[in-house]
């Protein structure tokens, strides 16, 4: 698809690179976001206030007193037209997950819906490498792609009013990890003690677009122990670098 520029009010614009959700387009968007950040960091580009990569588009919010929209358009189209952009290092996070229980309240019903045993469903869900396509909706909330088709399930017709932080769920063709407590119509399989968002950390958002996540089943005792460490501010997981 030819890159398409879309105005978003008088101080923001979006560069769209595709019409569908796919890893290649998303990787291109993330590389564009990194290229813009590098130019800002070098002082070459001034006036950019926010850089927001999504599934297939890049949103930039800018200060018109610092940079004119036309100049920013030309820069984005130039970057998008380059045959290749350097991509940042890919990271894999192994995320502990307590399947079922109070938070994973849809696990058994979902397994029955799919004609699977609970153990088979857990094996499929935890045997998949998910891609973080974007962060959005709430601080640190991850939208996960790469879900096996058998797990695709529509959201609930009526959202539940309070789902806790750390809930691991499915909504349509996507997976997620709840970063903060709140209402949700997703279907939830389990809970993780990791904190995707912690404003007290030097880097409040644990995950970033382009990361990979693999869920690792744990039992209730391990979940409680990890939650105690996590609540004390300890980093209970660290990422692995993936080959380029």
Buried (B, 14 or more C-beta within 10 A) or exposed (E): EEBEBEEEEEBBBBBBBBEEBBEEBBBBBBBBBBBBBEBBEEEEBEBBEEBBBBBBBBBBBBEEEEBEBEEBBEBBEEBBEEEEBEBBEBBEBBBBBBBBEEBBBBBBEBBEEBEBEBEEBBEBBBEBEBBBBBBBBBBBBBBBBBBEEEBEBEBBEEEBEEBBBBBBBBBEBBBBBBBBEBEBBBBBBBBBBBBBBBEEEEEBBBBBBBBBBBBEBBEEEBBEEBBEEBEEEEEBBEBEEEEE
